[in-house]
C-alpha cells in the first residue's frame, strides 16, 4: 500500500467484534470506506451520527496497514470522502490505490 491514495486522510475507528475497524457505509451493492480530509470533518460526522465509540485517526505511511488492512480484506468498492450526515452527501468518491 505504499504511496496510497489514502495517506493524509482521516478515518473513524469503531469497535466491531472486539477490534477497531474503520467506519464504512453501504451504498447499492458496495461497501465504501468513509474518509475525511480533516480531523474536524471526521469529528463532525461522529457528533452528527452520534458515534460514541468512534476514534478519528490520520492515515500515514507507517500506520496504513494497521488501520486499513481489515477494510481491504472486506473488498471495498471505494472511498467516500467528507460524507456529511446532515445533507446525506459526500464531497468526492474514488477508488483506492
FILOKE-990184 format. One record per residue (C-alpha): chain; x, y, z. Coordinates in nm, 3 decimals. Layout:
N
> A;X;Y;Z .
...
END
This chain:
97
> A;0.000;0.000;0.000 .
> A;0.298;0.224;-0.041 .
> A;0.212;0.566;-0.184 .
> A;-0.154;0.500;-0.122 .
> A;-0.426;0.747;-0.219 .
> A;-0.545;0.726;0.142 .
> A;-0.238;0.878;0.303 .
> A;-0.320;1.210;0.466 .
> A;-0.691;1.134;0.503 .
> A;-0.870;1.070;0.832 .
> A;-1.084;0.767;0.918 .
> A;-1.306;0.697;1.218 .
> A;-1.227;0.375;1.401 .
> A;-1.522;0.199;1.564 .
> A;-1.547;-0.116;1.773 .
> A;-1.654;-0.429;1.588 .
> A;-1.620;-0.779;1.728 .
> A;-1.355;-0.668;1.976 .
> A;-1.145;-0.490;1.713 .
> A;-1.117;-0.129;1.599 .
> A;-1.212;-0.100;1.231 .
> A;-1.271;0.198;1.002 .
> A;-1.629;0.324;0.972 .
> A;-1.783;0.216;0.643 .
> A;-2.105;0.275;0.453 .
> A;-2.319;0.057;0.230 .
> A;-2.437;0.206;-0.099 .
> A;-2.601;-0.003;-0.367 .
> A;-2.422;-0.337;-0.378 .
> A;-2.094;-0.199;-0.243 .
> A;-1.925;-0.114;0.083 .
> A;-1.729;0.211;0.099 .
> A;-1.469;0.343;0.340 .
> A;-1.565;0.679;0.491 .
> A;-1.260;0.907;0.485 .
> A;-1.217;1.275;0.563 .
> A;-0.976;1.548;0.458 .
> A;-0.957;1.691;0.812 .
> A;-0.995;1.568;1.166 .
> A;-1.263;1.834;1.211 .
> A;-1.490;1.682;0.943 .
> A;-1.434;1.336;1.090 .
> A;-1.534;1.457;1.436 .
> A;-1.835;1.640;1.289 .
> A;-1.970;1.312;1.150 .
> A;-1.918;1.149;1.489 .
> A;-2.131;1.421;1.653 .
> A;-2.395;1.425;1.376 .
> A;-2.430;1.045;1.374 .
> A;-2.370;1.001;1.748 .
> A;-2.079;0.764;1.702 .
> A;-1.995;0.746;2.072 .
> A;-1.716;0.491;2.048 .
> A;-1.551;0.648;1.741 .
> A;-1.186;0.744;1.730 .
> A;-1.056;0.968;1.447 .
> A;-0.718;0.861;1.309 .
> A;-0.492;1.015;1.047 .
> A;-0.370;0.769;0.783 .
> A;0.007;0.783;0.745 .
> A;0.254;0.565;0.559 .
> A;0.359;0.384;0.877 .
> A;0.005;0.305;1.003 .
> A;-0.192;0.242;0.685 .
> A;-0.164;-0.138;0.700 .
> A;-0.280;-0.136;1.063 .
> A;-0.575;0.098;1.002 .
> A;-0.695;-0.012;0.659 .
> A;-0.581;-0.374;0.639 .
> A;-0.912;-0.502;0.777 .
> A;-1.105;-0.293;0.524 .
> A;-0.916;-0.429;0.226 .
> A;-1.000;-0.783;0.333 .
> A;-1.367;-0.689;0.311 .
> A;-1.331;-0.593;-0.060 .
> A;-1.431;-0.230;-0.052 .
> A;-1.590;-0.079;-0.360 .
> A;-1.417;0.255;-0.296 .
> A;-1.389;0.558;-0.070 .
> A;-1.639;0.833;0.010 .
> A;-1.459;1.150;0.117 .
> A;-1.609;1.408;0.353 .
> A;-1.951;1.250;0.398 .
> A;-2.199;1.487;0.563 .
> A;-2.472;1.308;0.759 .
> A;-2.697;1.615;0.771 .
> A;-2.717;1.652;0.392 .
> A;-2.651;1.284;0.312 .
> A;-2.390;1.394;0.056 .
> A;-2.017;1.349;0.014 .
> A;-1.760;1.575;-0.147 .
> A;-1.577;1.313;-0.351 .
> A;-1.577;0.942;-0.428 .
> A;-1.297;0.733;-0.563 .
> A;-1.114;0.405;-0.584 .
> A;-0.832;0.308;-0.354 .
> A;-0.482;0.255;-0.488 .
END
